[in-house]
Amino acid sequence: MFVEQRIYSLVPGGTAEYIQVYEACGRAVQERILGPMLGYYTRDIGELNQLVYFWQFTSMDERTRRRNALMADAEFKVFRSKIRHLVVRQENTLLVPASAPQKETP
């Protein structure tokens, strides 16, 4: 299992509009295809006008398959066309577990 971190840098003042459009027509299609999102966040300190998303995948093959399906989806293409003017830069990082989860002892 690994976590994908995606950072979207937006035009100054574009965060509220992006979130409004995302909740209206982007999130549902993403979660339908990518699976439940671990969460998405805005930054309060540091570089502002950013959204940070976290997605979980069991393998790179699963991620590739799901991301390809997302990029081919007509609903997602509509969403992307509605927010394209707000996105300045995208970053992507894959986070791997530092160690296996420890089991709780009774």
PyMOL CGO cylinders between C-alpha atoms (Angstrom):
from pymol import cmd
from pymol.cgo import CYLINDER

trace = [
    CYLINDER, 0.00, 0.00, 0.00, 1.17, 3.52, -0.71, 0.3, 1, 1, 1, 1, 1, 1,
    CYLINDER, 1.17, 3.52, -0.71, -0.27, 7.02, -0.64, 0.3, 1, 1, 1, 1, 1, 1,
    CYLINDER, -0.27, 7.02, -0.64, -0.22, 9.42, -3.54, 0.3, 1, 1, 1, 1, 1, 1,
    CYLINDER, -0.22, 9.42, -3.54, 0.06, 13.09, -2.59, 0.3, 1, 1, 1, 1, 1, 1,
    CYLINDER, 0.06, 13.09, -2.59, -1.09, 15.52, -5.27, 0.3, 1, 1, 1, 1, 1, 1,
    CYLINDER, -1.09, 15.52, -5.27, -0.54, 19.26, -4.83, 0.3, 1, 1, 1, 1, 1, 1,
    CYLINDER, -0.54, 19.26, -4.83, -2.40, 21.76, -6.98, 0.3, 1, 1, 1, 1, 1, 1,
    CYLINDER, -2.40, 21.76, -6.98, -1.11, 25.35, -6.91, 0.3, 1, 1, 1, 1, 1, 1,
    CYLINDER, -1.11, 25.35, -6.91, -3.87, 27.74, -7.86, 0.3, 1, 1, 1, 1, 1, 1,
    CYLINDER, -3.87, 27.74, -7.86, -4.11, 31.32, -9.03, 0.3, 1, 1, 1, 1, 1, 1,
    CYLINDER, -4.11, 31.32, -9.03, -4.27, 33.72, -6.07, 0.3, 1, 1, 1, 1, 1, 1,
    CYLINDER, -4.27, 33.72, -6.07, -7.83, 33.78, -4.78, 0.3, 1, 1, 1, 1, 1, 1,
    CYLINDER, -7.83, 33.78, -4.78, -8.84, 30.70, -6.80, 0.3, 1, 1, 1, 1, 1, 1,
    CYLINDER, -8.84, 30.70, -6.80, -9.16, 28.20, -3.96, 0.3, 1, 1, 1, 1, 1, 1,
    CYLINDER, -9.16, 28.20, -3.96, -12.80, 28.87, -3.09, 0.3, 1, 1, 1, 1, 1, 1,
    CYLINDER, -12.80, 28.87, -3.09, -13.92, 28.62, -6.73, 0.3, 1, 1, 1, 1, 1, 1,
    CYLINDER, -13.92, 28.62, -6.73, -11.91, 25.42, -7.25, 0.3, 1, 1, 1, 1, 1, 1,
    CYLINDER, -11.91, 25.42, -7.25, -13.41, 23.77, -4.15, 0.3, 1, 1, 1, 1, 1, 1,
    CYLINDER, -13.41, 23.77, -4.15, -16.94, 24.80, -5.17, 0.3, 1, 1, 1, 1, 1, 1,
    CYLINDER, -16.94, 24.80, -5.17, -16.54, 23.28, -8.65, 0.3, 1, 1, 1, 1, 1, 1,
    CYLINDER, -16.54, 23.28, -8.65, -14.74, 20.21, -7.25, 0.3, 1, 1, 1, 1, 1, 1,
    CYLINDER, -14.74, 20.21, -7.25, -17.51, 19.43, -4.78, 0.3, 1, 1, 1, 1, 1, 1,
    CYLINDER, -17.51, 19.43, -4.78, -20.19, 20.02, -7.44, 0.3, 1, 1, 1, 1, 1, 1,
    CYLINDER, -20.19, 20.02, -7.44, -18.78, 17.93, -10.28, 0.3, 1, 1, 1, 1, 1, 1,
    CYLINDER, -18.78, 17.93, -10.28, -15.28, 16.54, -9.59, 0.3, 1, 1, 1, 1, 1, 1,
    CYLINDER, -15.28, 16.54, -9.59, -15.15, 14.70, -6.30, 0.3, 1, 1, 1, 1, 1, 1,
    CYLINDER, -15.15, 14.70, -6.30, -17.86, 12.12, -6.97, 0.3, 1, 1, 1, 1, 1, 1,
    CYLINDER, -17.86, 12.12, -6.97, -16.34, 10.98, -10.26, 0.3, 1, 1, 1, 1, 1, 1,
    CYLINDER, -16.34, 10.98, -10.26, -12.85, 10.83, -8.76, 0.3, 1, 1, 1, 1, 1, 1,
    CYLINDER, -12.85, 10.83, -8.76, -13.98, 8.70, -5.83, 0.3, 1, 1, 1, 1, 1, 1,
    CYLINDER, -13.98, 8.70, -5.83, -16.06, 6.49, -8.10, 0.3, 1, 1, 1, 1, 1, 1,
    CYLINDER, -16.06, 6.49, -8.10, -12.96, 5.68, -10.15, 0.3, 1, 1, 1, 1, 1, 1,
    CYLINDER, -12.96, 5.68, -10.15, -10.02, 6.13, -7.76, 0.3, 1, 1, 1, 1, 1, 1,
    CYLINDER, -10.02, 6.13, -7.76, -11.74, 4.86, -4.61, 0.3, 1, 1, 1, 1, 1, 1,
    CYLINDER, -11.74, 4.86, -4.61, -12.31, 6.77, -1.37, 0.3, 1, 1, 1, 1, 1, 1,
    CYLINDER, -12.31, 6.77, -1.37, -10.01, 9.75, -0.92, 0.3, 1, 1, 1, 1, 1, 1,
    CYLINDER, -10.01, 9.75, -0.92, -7.99, 9.82, 2.30, 0.3, 1, 1, 1, 1, 1, 1,
    CYLINDER, -7.99, 9.82, 2.30, -8.55, 13.57, 2.42, 0.3, 1, 1, 1, 1, 1, 1,
    CYLINDER, -8.55, 13.57, 2.42, -7.82, 16.92, 0.84, 0.3, 1, 1, 1, 1, 1, 1,
    CYLINDER, -7.82, 16.92, 0.84, -6.56, 20.04, 2.52, 0.3, 1, 1, 1, 1, 1, 1,
    CYLINDER, -6.56, 20.04, 2.52, -5.73, 23.68, 2.03, 0.3, 1, 1, 1, 1, 1, 1,
    CYLINDER, -5.73, 23.68, 2.03, -2.57, 25.28, 3.39, 0.3, 1, 1, 1, 1, 1, 1,
    CYLINDER, -2.57, 25.28, 3.39, -2.81, 27.85, 6.17, 0.3, 1, 1, 1, 1, 1, 1,
    CYLINDER, -2.81, 27.85, 6.17, 0.92, 28.43, 6.66, 0.3, 1, 1, 1, 1, 1, 1,
    CYLINDER, 0.92, 28.43, 6.66, 3.65, 28.27, 4.04, 0.3, 1, 1, 1, 1, 1, 1,
    CYLINDER, 3.65, 28.27, 4.04, 2.87, 28.39, 0.34, 0.3, 1, 1, 1, 1, 1, 1,
    CYLINDER, 2.87, 28.39, 0.34, -0.74, 29.49, 0.00, 0.3, 1, 1, 1, 1, 1, 1,
    CYLINDER, -0.74, 29.49, 0.00, -3.33, 28.93, -2.75, 0.3, 1, 1, 1, 1, 1, 1,
    CYLINDER, -3.33, 28.93, -2.75, -2.70, 25.18, -2.74, 0.3, 1, 1, 1, 1, 1, 1,
    CYLINDER, -2.70, 25.18, -2.74, -4.84, 22.10, -2.38, 0.3, 1, 1, 1, 1, 1, 1,
    CYLINDER, -4.84, 22.10, -2.38, -3.20, 18.89, -1.20, 0.3, 1, 1, 1, 1, 1, 1,
    CYLINDER, -3.20, 18.89, -1.20, -4.92, 15.57, -1.94, 0.3, 1, 1, 1, 1, 1, 1,
    CYLINDER, -4.92, 15.57, -1.94, -4.13, 12.11, -0.53, 0.3, 1, 1, 1, 1, 1, 1,
    CYLINDER, -4.13, 12.11, -0.53, -5.15, 8.92, -2.34, 0.3, 1, 1, 1, 1, 1, 1,
    CYLINDER, -5.15, 8.92, -2.34, -4.39, 5.32, -1.35, 0.3, 1, 1, 1, 1, 1, 1,
    CYLINDER, -4.39, 5.32, -1.35, -3.47, 2.51, -3.77, 0.3, 1, 1, 1, 1, 1, 1,
    CYLINDER, -3.47, 2.51, -3.77, -2.44, -1.08, -3.23, 0.3, 1, 1, 1, 1, 1, 1,
    CYLINDER, -2.44, -1.08, -3.23, -0.04, -1.16, -6.19, 0.3, 1, 1, 1, 1, 1, 1,
    CYLINDER, -0.04, -1.16, -6.19, 1.36, 0.92, -9.03, 0.3, 1, 1, 1, 1, 1, 1,
    CYLINDER, 1.36, 0.92, -9.03, -0.63, -1.23, -11.47, 0.3, 1, 1, 1, 1, 1, 1,
    CYLINDER, -0.63, -1.23, -11.47, -3.85, -0.35, -9.64, 0.3, 1, 1, 1, 1, 1, 1,
    CYLINDER, -3.85, -0.35, -9.64, -2.93, 3.33, -9.63, 0.3, 1, 1, 1, 1, 1, 1,
    CYLINDER, -2.93, 3.33, -9.63, -2.08, 3.31, -13.35, 0.3, 1, 1, 1, 1, 1, 1,
    CYLINDER, -2.08, 3.31, -13.35, -5.30, 1.52, -14.24, 0.3, 1, 1, 1, 1, 1, 1,
    CYLINDER, -5.30, 1.52, -14.24, -7.48, 3.83, -12.15, 0.3, 1, 1, 1, 1, 1, 1,
    CYLINDER, -7.48, 3.83, -12.15, -5.73, 7.05, -13.26, 0.3, 1, 1, 1, 1, 1, 1,
    CYLINDER, -5.73, 7.05, -13.26, -6.08, 6.00, -16.93, 0.3, 1, 1, 1, 1, 1, 1,
    CYLINDER, -6.08, 6.00, -16.93, -9.79, 5.34, -16.39, 0.3, 1, 1, 1, 1, 1, 1,
    CYLINDER, -9.79, 5.34, -16.39, -10.16, 8.74, -14.72, 0.3, 1, 1, 1, 1, 1, 1,
    CYLINDER, -10.16, 8.74, -14.72, -8.45, 10.58, -17.57, 0.3, 1, 1, 1, 1, 1, 1,
    CYLINDER, -8.45, 10.58, -17.57, -10.74, 8.84, -20.09, 0.3, 1, 1, 1, 1, 1, 1,
    CYLINDER, -10.74, 8.84, -20.09, -13.95, 9.61, -18.17, 0.3, 1, 1, 1, 1, 1, 1,
    CYLINDER, -13.95, 9.61, -18.17, -16.27, 12.14, -19.84, 0.3, 1, 1, 1, 1, 1, 1,
    CYLINDER, -16.27, 12.14, -19.84, -17.52, 13.61, -16.52, 0.3, 1, 1, 1, 1, 1, 1,
    CYLINDER, -17.52, 13.61, -16.52, -13.97, 14.16, -15.34, 0.3, 1, 1, 1, 1, 1, 1,
    CYLINDER, -13.97, 14.16, -15.34, -13.09, 15.90, -18.60, 0.3, 1, 1, 1, 1, 1, 1,
    CYLINDER, -13.09, 15.90, -18.60, -15.95, 18.35, -17.99, 0.3, 1, 1, 1, 1, 1, 1,
    CYLINDER, -15.95, 18.35, -17.99, -14.67, 19.02, -14.46, 0.3, 1, 1, 1, 1, 1, 1,
    CYLINDER, -14.67, 19.02, -14.46, -11.12, 19.60, -15.73, 0.3, 1, 1, 1, 1, 1, 1,
    CYLINDER, -11.12, 19.60, -15.73, -12.38, 22.09, -18.32, 0.3, 1, 1, 1, 1, 1, 1,
    CYLINDER, -12.38, 22.09, -18.32, -14.12, 24.06, -15.54, 0.3, 1, 1, 1, 1, 1, 1,
    CYLINDER, -14.12, 24.06, -15.54, -11.03, 24.40, -13.30, 0.3, 1, 1, 1, 1, 1, 1,
    CYLINDER, -11.03, 24.40, -13.30, -8.20, 24.54, -15.85, 0.3, 1, 1, 1, 1, 1, 1,
    CYLINDER, -8.20, 24.54, -15.85, -8.00, 28.35, -15.66, 0.3, 1, 1, 1, 1, 1, 1,
    CYLINDER, -8.00, 28.35, -15.66, -7.39, 28.11, -11.89, 0.3, 1, 1, 1, 1, 1, 1,
    CYLINDER, -7.39, 28.11, -11.89, -4.46, 25.65, -11.92, 0.3, 1, 1, 1, 1, 1, 1,
    CYLINDER, -4.46, 25.65, -11.92, -0.95, 27.09, -12.11, 0.3, 1, 1, 1, 1, 1, 1,
    CYLINDER, -0.95, 27.09, -12.11, 1.09, 23.97, -11.28, 0.3, 1, 1, 1, 1, 1, 1,
    CYLINDER, 1.09, 23.97, -11.28, 0.64, 20.32, -10.29, 0.3, 1, 1, 1, 1, 1, 1,
    CYLINDER, 0.64, 20.32, -10.29, 2.98, 18.18, -8.20, 0.3, 1, 1, 1, 1, 1, 1,
    CYLINDER, 2.98, 18.18, -8.20, 2.78, 14.48, -7.48, 0.3, 1, 1, 1, 1, 1, 1,
    CYLINDER, 2.78, 14.48, -7.48, 4.56, 12.39, -4.84, 0.3, 1, 1, 1, 1, 1, 1,
    CYLINDER, 4.56, 12.39, -4.84, 4.25, 8.72, -3.95, 0.3, 1, 1, 1, 1, 1, 1,
    CYLINDER, 4.25, 8.72, -3.95, 4.63, 8.00, -0.25, 0.3, 1, 1, 1, 1, 1, 1,
    CYLINDER, 4.63, 8.00, -0.25, 5.56, 4.46, 0.81, 0.3, 1, 1, 1, 1, 1, 1,
    CYLINDER, 5.56, 4.46, 0.81, 5.21, 3.07, 4.34, 0.3, 1, 1, 1, 1, 1, 1,
    CYLINDER, 5.21, 3.07, 4.34, 8.35, 3.47, 6.42, 0.3, 1, 1, 1, 1, 1, 1,
    CYLINDER, 8.35, 3.47, 6.42, 7.54, 0.22, 8.20, 0.3, 1, 1, 1, 1, 1, 1,
    CYLINDER, 7.54, 0.22, 8.20, 4.77, -2.33, 8.44, 0.3, 1, 1, 1, 1, 1, 1,
    CYLINDER, 4.77, -2.33, 8.44, 1.90, -1.38, 10.77, 0.3, 1, 1, 1, 1, 1, 1,
    CYLINDER, 1.90, -1.38, 10.77, 2.32, -2.85, 14.23, 0.3, 1, 1, 1, 1, 1, 1,
    CYLINDER, 2.32, -2.85, 14.23, -0.36, -5.13, 15.50, 0.3, 1, 1, 1, 1, 1, 1,
    CYLINDER, -0.36, -5.13, 15.50, -2.01, -4.27, 18.78, 0.3, 1, 1, 1, 1, 1, 1,
    CYLINDER, -2.01, -4.27, 18.78, -1.43, -6.71, 21.62, 0.3, 1, 1, 1, 1, 1, 1,
    CYLINDER, -1.43, -6.71, 21.62, -4.35, -7.68, 23.86, 0.3, 1, 1, 1, 1, 1, 1,
]
cmd.load_cgo(trace, "trace")
